Amino acid sequence: MKGKIKFPILATILLIFAVFWLLNELEVLILNIPWIPIVLIIISIGLIFNRFSKNY
């Protein structure tokens, strides 16, 4: 039996944040959101805890 393939939700969220961040840095899209790196860190920490909590 093959394992169920999951949709990469985290990768999609990170990609969206990265695109908005890049467009902001290139001044194509002006966003005054200084907390984008903090959101990325929180999402990453959540992913790490979620991955390791499934093993126990």
MDAnalysis code that builds the backbone (N, CA, C; Angstrom):
import MDAnalysis as mda
import numpy as np

u = mda.Universe.empty(168, n_residues=56, atom_resindex=np.repeat(np.arange(56), 3), trajectory=True)
u.add_TopologyAttr("name", ["N", "CA", "C"] * 56)
u.add_TopologyAttr("resid", np.arange(1, 57))
u.add_TopologyAttr("resname", ["MET", "LYS", "GLY", "LYS", "ILE", "LYS", "PHE", "PRO", "ILE", "LEU", "ALA", "THR", "ILE", "LEU", "LEU", "ILE", "PHE", "ALA", "VAL", "PHE", "TRP", "LEU", "LEU", "ASN", "GLU", "LEU", "GLU", "VAL", "LEU", "ILE", "LEU", "ASN", "ILE", "PRO", "TRP", "ILE", "PRO", "ILE", "VAL", "LEU", "ILE", "ILE", "ILE", "SER", "ILE", "GLY", "LEU", "ILE", "PHE", "ASN", "ARG", "PHE", "SER", "LYS", "ASN", "TYR"])
u.atoms.positions = np.array([
    [0.840, -1.173, 0.000],
    [0.000, 0.000, 0.000],
    [0.890, 1.242, 0.000],
    [0.610, 2.170, -0.880],
    [1.394, 3.394, -0.958],
    [0.884, 4.408, 0.051],
    [1.812, 5.217, 0.531],
    [1.437, 6.267, 1.478],
    [0.682, 7.383, 0.775],
    [-0.145, 8.043, 1.523],
    [-0.924, 9.152, 0.986],
    [-0.015, 10.360, 0.772],
    [-0.076, 10.940, -0.394],
    [0.747, 12.107, -0.708],
    [0.030, 13.353, -0.195],
    [0.729, 14.124, 0.626],
    [0.150, 15.335, 1.198],
    [0.510, 16.542, 0.344],
    [-0.380, 17.514, 0.314],
    [-0.105, 18.773, -0.360],
    [0.831, 19.594, 0.519],
    [1.894, 20.157, -0.051],
    [2.874, 20.896, 0.759],
    [2.355, 22.279, 1.171],
    [1.529, 22.296, 2.209],
    [0.910, 23.543, 2.649],
    [1.958, 24.527, 3.158],
    [2.877, 24.054, 3.971],
    [3.889, 24.955, 4.530],
    [4.751, 25.564, 3.431],
    [5.151, 24.753, 2.480],
    [5.971, 25.262, 1.383],
    [5.213, 26.329, 0.598],
    [3.926, 26.141, 0.414],
    [3.117, 27.125, -0.305],
    [3.020, 28.426, 0.481],
    [2.807, 28.322, 1.780],
    [2.734, 29.527, 2.618],
    [4.059, 30.274, 2.605],
    [5.152, 29.540, 2.758],
    [6.469, 30.180, 2.731],
    [6.758, 30.829, 1.386],
    [6.335, 30.177, 0.306],
    [6.535, 30.742, -1.021],
    [5.766, 32.043, -1.190],
    [4.539, 32.080, -0.718],
    [3.732, 33.300, -0.819],
    [4.369, 34.434, -0.026],
    [4.783, 34.136, 1.225],
    [5.451, 35.169, 2.024],
    [6.739, 35.636, 1.362],
    [7.504, 34.718, 0.796],
    [8.769, 35.083, 0.152],
    [8.543, 35.963, -1.067],
    [7.507, 35.663, -1.845],
    [7.214, 36.485, -3.027],
    [6.810, 37.897, -2.606],
    [5.941, 38.001, -1.585],
    [5.555, 39.334, -1.105],
    [6.750, 40.090, -0.555],
    [7.619, 39.381, 0.158],
    [8.805, 40.015, 0.720],
    [9.732, 40.511, -0.386],
    [9.938, 39.683, -1.414],
    [10.793, 40.074, -2.537],
    [10.219, 41.283, -3.272],
    [8.924, 41.258, -3.547],
    [8.307, 42.394, -4.231],
    [8.398, 43.661, -3.395],
    [8.324, 43.519, -2.082],
    [8.468, 44.680, -1.206],
    [9.898, 45.208, -1.247],
    [10.881, 44.313, -1.232],
    [12.282, 44.734, -1.274],
    [12.637, 45.395, -2.610],
    [12.027, 44.927, -3.689],
    [12.270, 45.521, -5.008],
    [11.423, 46.764, -5.250],
    [10.597, 47.106, -4.268],
    [9.703, 48.267, -4.309],
    [8.722, 48.199, -5.467],
    [8.359, 46.994, -5.863],
    [7.306, 46.797, -6.854],
    [5.957, 46.885, -6.160],
    [5.896, 46.311, -4.983],
    [4.694, 46.311, -4.166],
    [5.091, 46.875, -2.809],
    [4.492, 47.986, -2.433],
    [4.879, 48.641, -1.192],
    [3.999, 48.117, -0.055],
    [4.619, 47.352, 0.832],
    [3.933, 46.830, 2.018],
    [4.704, 47.288, 3.243],
    [3.992, 47.827, 4.192],
    [4.646, 48.239, 5.429],
    [4.369, 47.180, 6.490],
    [4.967, 46.000, 6.299],
    [4.767, 44.881, 7.212],
    [6.141, 44.446, 7.725],
    [6.570, 44.987, 8.859],
    [7.905, 44.636, 9.363],
    [7.955, 43.280, 10.044],
    [6.825, 42.598, 10.185],
    [6.790, 41.354, 10.941],
    [6.790, 40.106, 10.072],
    [7.052, 40.232, 8.773],
    [7.085, 39.050, 7.903],
    [8.141, 38.037, 8.364],
    [9.364, 38.447, 8.718],
    [10.331, 37.448, 9.196],
    [9.863, 36.745, 10.475],
    [9.175, 37.468, 11.352],
    [8.674, 36.853, 12.578],
    [7.625, 35.797, 12.257],
    [6.757, 36.069, 11.297],
    [5.740, 35.100, 10.890],
    [6.410, 33.853, 10.312],
    [7.432, 34.037, 9.506],
    [8.145, 32.891, 8.943],
    [8.807, 32.045, 10.031],
    [9.354, 32.696, 11.039],
    [9.979, 31.970, 12.149],
    [8.927, 31.180, 12.920],
    [7.777, 31.784, 13.191],
    [6.711, 31.101, 13.929],
    [6.196, 29.898, 13.146],
    [6.010, 30.058, 11.854],
    [5.554, 28.938, 11.018],
    [6.583, 27.817, 11.028],
    [7.844, 28.160, 10.932],
    [8.905, 27.140, 10.938],
    [8.966, 26.398, 12.266],
    [8.847, 27.121, 13.367],
    [8.858, 26.477, 14.682],
    [7.661, 25.550, 14.828],
    [6.500, 25.995, 14.361],
    [5.314, 25.151, 14.404],
    [5.494, 23.875, 13.597],
    [6.127, 23.986, 12.441],
    [6.382, 22.802, 11.613],
    [7.319, 21.830, 12.325],
    [8.362, 22.347, 12.950],
    [9.317, 21.501, 13.657],
    [8.638, 20.773, 14.812],
    [7.862, 21.503, 15.628],
    [7.169, 20.864, 16.741],
    [6.147, 19.841, 16.247],
    [5.447, 20.153, 15.170],
    [4.454, 19.240, 14.623],
    [5.110, 17.961, 14.108],
    [6.230, 18.080, 13.446],
    [6.919, 16.913, 12.919],
    [7.421, 16.001, 14.041],
    [8.012, 16.587, 15.080],
    [8.569, 15.764, 16.152],
    [7.506, 15.258, 17.116],
    [6.368, 15.931, 17.212],
    [5.328, 15.452, 18.123],
    [4.621, 14.230, 17.556],
    [4.648, 14.012, 16.238],
    [4.031, 12.836, 15.640],
    [4.837, 11.567, 15.916],
    [6.123, 11.703, 16.190],
    [6.973, 10.541, 16.437],
    [6.804, 9.972, 17.836],
    [6.223, 10.740, 18.755],
    [6.121, 10.273, 20.145],
    [4.700, 10.001, 20.518],
])
